């Protein structure tokens, strides 16, 4: 039942190839896509690429089914959506593997036929195998342990029809050696059914054969193909062809007893073998561990599952941002003497916040921040605008370097068409401060001389009272205000825009299409 095959797993690593746990329901659902076989519906993974049949099972689909079931966890989830990593695992386990293009096409077919789906779970993208567990009980129901013979060269060289018949028969054994499988060649004329699962159809329909001789040829292929590495003379044994009560042919056969792995087998390790993300991204994993230990919070990645989730979260994030986020986590632990209930959720929010701040800082350095946040926005309106801007960044997936270039290109156009130069009338006296015994004309002149942002200058009215509430001595107010004005950034002018202006829409419509 456990074999060292001539695949990369065996030859290069000296590892055994284990059986694969596959739910019977998943196999049935795979065959069910051929209920609409005659529709000839097509798809392509690339625009203008080769068209493939969406409702036809291909050789590649069996390899993909097996590797998905191998790499998922007990609940049918695959944490890493990197298809290349999945293909590398497939290539390691099969002696003769399908091509990478066949793999990608099969994955797309599985998605289109609702066999798998890409889901977002708290910001983490993952694959979910549908029909893997019972949704109400969260447990797998009837399942099979598929023998490693399916990874061999001999199995790969079987005809597509032979592979289909093998998996159909294996599903019906239910893991019981010696079970006789019986099937008519043609549909019964006496038992009319409005609907029948495709896996239970007559052999000619199931195999898409027009002649009985073609079906017999497929059965003989499975009976006579030996696999020396697994010690079998054929995939099928005890084959018998006869006539049924209606006078048409029927077949009975069993799966070779050496190939039937009992479902109560003591084999556990290796049957489900989820992708080890830390092993795929070792540099990133080691960096995260090192930084966590440096901050004294190494327990955040104490187990492999948590470390893998952190690697997934940080794999496309720069070291600088990772350090800032882990520093925030350390601060939380210091303040609360415990980790947040969801370390992943906390760090996801930290990345989201820091990423947005980085892009806003690019706008600021380009002199465009005032086009993002209208000076007359309320605090609530500011939050909404930041949310809209984050959505724009998420949907366009523009890298920070490209965004810098876009802003540099946009700045001259925006300042030319939507910008007003400063003049002294923009700095009206802060009348509300007169009751604090400060020289408002002196403050105004300091703002004019410093060419500070007039909106920042007027915001001092609110800030000073907040500072007093927090303990600022009234006698120190004027000195405090002069110091605040001195620290304000200079401004060339201010934007002449309405509250409905959206800089991201301007960039998307006017700048990005011509940016190279």
Secondary structure, 3 states (H helix, E strand, C coil): CCECCCCHHHHCCCCCECCEEEEHHHHHHHHHHHHHHHHCCEECCCCCCCCEECCCCCHHHHHHHHHHHHHCCCCCEECCCCHHHHHHHHHHHCCCCCCHHHHHHHHHHHHHCCCEEEEEECCEEEEEECCCCECCCCECCCEEEECHHHHCHHHHCCCHHHHHHHHHHHHHHCCCCCCCEEEECCCCCCCCCCCCCHHHCCHHHHHCCCCHHHHHHHHHHHHHCCEHHHCECCCEEEEEEEECCCCCEEEEEEECHHHCECCCCCCCECCECCCCHHHHCHHHHHHHHHHHHHCCCHHHHCCHHHHHHHHHHHCCCCHHHHHHHHHHHHHHHHHHCCCCCCHHHHHHHHHHHHHHHHHHHHHHHCCCHHHHCCCCCCHHHHHHHHHHHHHHHHHHCCCHHHHHHHHHHHHHHHHHHCEEECCHHHCCCCHHHHHHCCCHHHHHHHHHHHCECHHHHHCHHHHHHHHHHCCCCHHHHHHHHHHHHHHCCECCEEECCCCCCCHHHHHHHHHHHHCC
